[in-house]
Amino acid sequence: MKTLSAVLMLTTMATLAFCQEDEHIYDGVDYRWYWNSNLGIVVPDDDIRLNEANVIDLRVGKHFNENWGMEFEVMRDEYDFDIDFDLKHYSAAFNVMYTNHDPLWKPYFLAGVGGIYADSRFPETQDTDLIVNFAVGGSWYFTGNGVRIRAEARLRLDTNNSDLPGQDGFGDGQFTIGILVPIGD
């Protein structure tokens, strides 16, 4: 019985020590670099009336003061239009974020600029254009050491006007969910 009590006491003390060690992460700004991977859908604007596309993006970022942060992002999406049209977009963007670190869910606003490359198989065309992103989102703590779940709703604007389906200077909605993992201690 003494062994069981000792094990319970050590487990409790280790749990309290772990919680106290990570307590500062939940209270304020985590200034470590992080990587973030997201999956979701792109809902095309009303002009193109197409099926949703699958999207994946990868980001690396860092907060540099109490509210402001930056991210570098690469993204890929793909439309099939139910006719094997095979339109893909690839983009790279630089984002600036304003985050409220007071609540546990850390809401943020994001604005970004970059380039988007469109590649379609039929008709075979490739084009590169300017892209502008505006988003709102939030992140919630998932495990210790600052790992968070991240959800985002985004408006993606580009300057493409090629008269192809899905390529007319559009403003698509993008909805993603992913995981944010700090790098280092």
PEHU-V286404 format. One record per helix or strand of 3 or more residues. SS is the DSSP state (helix for helix, strand for strand). FROM is the first residue (numbers start at 1). TO is the last residue. If there is no record, write none. Layout:
SS|FROM|TO + SS|FROM|TO
This chain:
helix|2|27 + strand|34|43 + strand|53|63 + strand|68|79 + strand|87|99 + strand|108|120 + strand|125|141 + helix|144|146 + strand|148|158 + strand|161|164 + strand|171|182
